[in-house]
């Protein structure tokens, strides 16, 4: 079928390092006199939005958590799949004053499947229990890395085009007990189909030896604590530390790890928030096949 196994989501329980503390940013003299935030789009569960801080901002927080700000005052924020209806964005100015905005976050309806005759989890093997802590440590260490890269500003493209076989946020309920929700988007394609970088990034993990769940896992840092993870690859064509450009080939579709068939699982996070790649890349382009 070309989808992830319905075992616990590969990285649904992975802890994430908090975003780095933003460096103070002071708007250059002569810049427009902005006394409030500006945003490029709506706020929605699983989505991202670009914005601009008020003039003379020295620090920014979202619900008390530091948000990086670029030297031109631009920033990126995102909202987890289960984000609440409200969030508070606070810009602190150089004179100590603050500009506060209460953000309204639009809810979404998620695809929920109820399986009343199946248990939530199968018993993990001894091999899985032995290997998994080390794999999670590598994922956490990769996400803790931060680079001066500006992919977060770009218009993202699909790393591979094809039939979407798994939606972000979908979830199964086993005998009344919720399972982990699907943390990315699955695109079914034959093994060997090229995978390209959706935006500029720095390679922060390239697992040539398959992980137990993710298989051959590749991760890119797009800057501003925004990162992409590409699971189940048949091959990885880049190495840790490489700077890749939007549209550059980075690997190929496969079925390594825990997968029911060849497909690409594309997951994204901003800090600790899991976000929906479909909202970032937009409607899937029509393909010949």
ABEGO torsion letter per residue (X at the ends): XGBBBABBBAAAABBBBBBBBBBBBBBBBGBBBBABBBBABBBBBGBBBBBBBBBGBABBBBGGBBBBBBAAGBBBBBBBAABBABBBBBBBBAAGBBBBBBBBBBBBBBBBBBBAABBABBBBBAAAAAAAAAAAAAAAAAAABBBBBAAAABBBBBABBEBBABBBGBBBBBGGBBBBBBABBBBBBBBGBBBBBABBBBBABBBABBBAAAEBBBBBBAEGGBBBBBBGBABBABBBGBBBBBGBBAEBBBABEBBAEBBBBBBBBBEABBBBAAAAAEBBBBBAX
